[in-house]
Amino acid sequence: MQPGVAPLERSFRAHGRCAAGLRQVPDCSMRETRLCGSGQNVDSPESRARAIICTEVMPSSRYALVTYIRNSVGEFVEQLRRELNPTTAHMAAHLTILPPRELIGTESAALEFLEESCSHVVPFRVELGNVETFLPNTPTVFIDVDHDACRMRELHDQLCGRGLRCQESWPYTPHITIVKTERDEQALTALAVARERWARFSGKRQVQVEQLMFVREQDGHWEDVAPVALGRGQFSSKS
């Protein structure tokens, strides 16, 4: 996969709490001075100056970090999504590590931070659990991450630093979005279908977290910026 190219036009739009329904993801605008790391009163001269500096260097696009799912689980999710909501068939199956956010600083600095931090994280595998929904908060149907979800939370927390700091509105919940509907009753119908299909799924319910992708929102779509590999330094995320 080449950086800067959306995978087969499956540029995903964020749904629920992940990089999949931008209406529901946290808005981490740099116009909030606390995201510049000041810790000072917004009205102070120091805070105003820092906010101006951050606004000047911040790209207008939003960014996220995901891992694409290229196994039988990914095929299952994408096929079921095409059936339940054909308008979102372009979305690639993925796990979100960092939900969408604006950057503090430049894209290249954020990418450098990600590459350095991820080089010390040993790749790991997560086990998938049940099909659930975020109702009543959002009409999103998803597959929960069961075993080793804590590893994803640790990685998320570790990477929420420097230019990627963000005051997220929702608690980070590792999951694979199947579909986000317009109405709650549609989500309940999709939930019943997805649970029945998932119960008959015969493949391994696992996802290997090893190759991440830094992605950028461009004109309402998402495109790949650059891959970010785990494990070059061969240290655990707990170290």
C-alpha positions in Angstrom: 0.0 0.0 0.0 1.4 3.3 -1.0 1.3 6.3 1.4 -1.0 9.1 0.4 -3.4 6.8 -1.5 -6.8 5.8 -0.1 -7.0 2.0 -0.2 -9.3 1.1 -3.1 -11.4 4.2 -2.5 -12.4 2.7 0.9 -11.7 6.0 2.6 -13.5 5.6 5.9 -15.8 8.2 7.5 -15.7 8.1 11.3 -18.6 6.3 12.9 -19.4 6.2 16.6 -16.2 6.6 18.6 -13.7 5.6 16.0 -12.2 6.8 12.7 -15.1 5.1 11.0 -18.7 9.0 11.6 -17.2 12.2 12.1 -20.3 13.5 13.7 -19.6 11.5 16.8 -15.8 11.6 17.2 -14.1 14.1 19.6 -13.5 17.6 18.2 -9.9 18.2 19.4 -9.6 21.7 18.0 -6.4 23.6 18.8 -8.6 26.6 19.4 -8.9 25.1 22.9 -5.8 26.5 24.6 -5.5 23.5 27.0 -4.5 21.3 24.1 -1.4 23.4 23.6 -0.3 22.2 26.9 -0.3 25.6 28.6 -2.2 24.6 31.8 -2.8 28.4 32.2 -5.8 30.6 32.2 -7.1 31.2 28.6 -7.1 34.9 29.2 -3.5 35.2 30.2 -1.0 36.8 27.7 1.1 33.6 27.8 -2.0 31.4 26.9 -3.0 33.8 24.1 0.4 33.8 22.6 0.7 30.0 22.8 -2.7 29.6 21.1 -1.7 31.9 18.3 1.5 29.9 17.8 -0.3 26.6 17.8 -3.0 27.9 15.3 -0.3 29.1 12.9 1.5 25.7 12.8 -1.4 23.4 13.0 -2.6 21.7 9.8 -6.3 22.3 9.1 -6.9 18.6 8.4 -7.7 16.0 11.0 -5.6 12.9 11.6 -6.1 9.4 13.0 -4.1 6.2 13.5 -5.6 2.8 12.6 -4.7 -0.7 11.8 -6.4 -2.2 8.7 -7.8 -5.7 9.1 -6.7 -7.9 6.2 -7.8 -11.3 7.3 -11.1 -13.3 7.4 -12.5 -11.0 10.1 -11.9 -8.0 7.9 -13.7 -9.7 5.0 -16.6 -10.6 7.3 -17.0 -7.0 8.4 -16.8 -5.5 5.0 -19.2 -8.0 3.5 -21.7 -7.6 6.3 -21.4 -3.8 6.0 -22.1 -3.9 2.3 -25.3 -5.8 3.1 -26.5 -3.6 6.0 -25.6 -0.2 4.6 -24.3 -0.2 1.0 -23.5 3.5 1.2 -20.6 2.7 3.5 -19.2 -0.2 1.5 -16.1 1.9 0.7 -15.0 1.8 4.3 -12.0 -0.5 5.0 -12.3 -2.7 8.1 -10.0 -1.4 10.8 -9.3 -0.9 14.5 -8.7 2.6 15.6 -5.8 3.4 17.8 -6.1 7.2 17.9 -9.5 8.7 17.0 -9.6 11.8 14.7 -7.9 14.9 16.0 -6.2 18.1 14.8 -2.4 18.2 15.3 -0.4 20.4 17.6 2.4 21.2 15.2 3.3 19.7 11.8 2.4 16.4 10.1 6.0 15.4 9.8 6.6 16.0 13.5 3.6 13.9 14.5 4.7 11.1 12.2 8.3 11.2 13.6 6.8 10.9 17.1 4.6 7.9 16.1 7.5 6.1 14.4 9.8 6.5 17.4 7.2 5.5 19.9 5.8 2.6 18.0 9.3 1.2 17.4 9.5 0.2 21.1 6.1 -1.6 21.1 6.2 -5.3 20.4 3.4 -6.4 18.0 0.5 -8.2 19.7 -2.7 -10.0 18.9 -6.1 -9.2 20.2 -9.1 -11.6 20.6 -12.5 -10.4 19.5 -15.6 -10.7 21.7 -19.3 -10.1 21.0 -21.3 -7.9 18.7 -22.5 -4.9 20.7 -23.9 -1.4 20.1 -23.2 2.1 21.5 -26.9 2.8 21.9 -28.3 5.0 23.3 -25.3 7.3 22.7 -24.8 6.5 19.0 -26.6 4.0 16.6 -23.3 2.1 16.0 -23.0 -1.7 15.8 -19.5 -3.1 16.5 -17.4 -6.1 17.4 -15.9 -5.7 20.8 -12.2 -6.4 21.5 -12.1 -8.9 24.4 -8.8 -10.4 25.3 -5.8 -8.0 25.4 -8.0 -4.9 24.9 -5.7 -3.5 27.7 -2.8 -3.6 25.2 -4.7 -1.4 22.8 -5.6 1.0 25.6 -1.9 1.2 26.7 -0.9 1.9 23.1 -3.6 4.6 22.7 -2.5 6.3 25.9 1.2 6.1 25.0 0.6 7.7 21.6 -1.6 10.5 23.0 1.4 12.8 23.5 3.2 15.7 21.9 1.5 16.9 18.8 -1.2 14.2 19.1 -2.6 15.2 22.5 -6.4 15.4 22.4 -9.1 15.9 24.9 -11.3 13.0 23.8 -15.0 13.2 24.5 -15.6 9.5 24.8 -13.6 6.9 26.8 -11.4 4.9 24.4 -13.1 1.6 23.6 -11.2 -0.8 21.3 -13.7 -2.1 18.7 -14.4 -2.9 15.0 -17.2 -0.8 13.6 -19.6 -2.9 11.5 -22.1 -0.2 10.7 -23.5 3.1 11.9 -27.1 3.8 11.0 -29.2 6.9 10.9 -31.9 5.7 13.4 -31.8 3.7 16.6 -34.3 1.2 15.3 -32.1 0.5 12.3 -29.2 -0.1 14.6 -31.2 -2.7 16.6 -32.2 -4.5 13.4 -28.6 -4.5 12.3 -27.5 -5.7 15.7 -29.7 -8.8 15.5 -28.4 -9.6 12.0 -24.8 -9.1 13.0 -25.0 -11.2 16.1 -26.6 -14.1 14.1 -23.9 -13.9 11.4 -21.0 -13.5 13.9 -22.3 -16.6 15.8 -21.9 -18.6 12.5 -18.4 -17.1 11.7 -16.0 -20.0 11.6 -12.7 -18.2 11.2 -10.2 -17.1 13.9 -11.6 -14.2 15.9 -8.2 -12.5 16.1 -6.5 -9.4 14.8 -2.8 -8.9 14.6 -1.7 -5.4 15.6 1.6 -4.9 13.9 1.3 -2.5 11.0 -0.5 0.8 11.7 -1.5 3.5 9.2 -1.4 7.3 9.9 -4.4 8.7 8.0 -5.5 12.2 7.1 -9.0 13.7 6.5 -9.1 15.4 3.1 -12.2 17.0 1.7 -14.5 14.8 3.8 -12.6 11.6 2.9 -9.7 9.8 4.6 -6.5 8.9 2.9 -3.3 7.1 4.0 -0.3 9.3 4.9 2.3 6.7 5.9 2.6 3.2 7.5 3.9 3.0 11.1 5.4 -0.3 12.1 5.4 -1.7 15.6 8.4 -3.4 17.1 11.5 -2.0 15.4 13.0 -1.4 18.9 11.6 -4.7 20.2 10.5 -3.4 23.6 7.1 -4.0 25.2 4.6 -1.2 25.4 4.6 -1.8 29.1 8.3 -1.0 29.4 
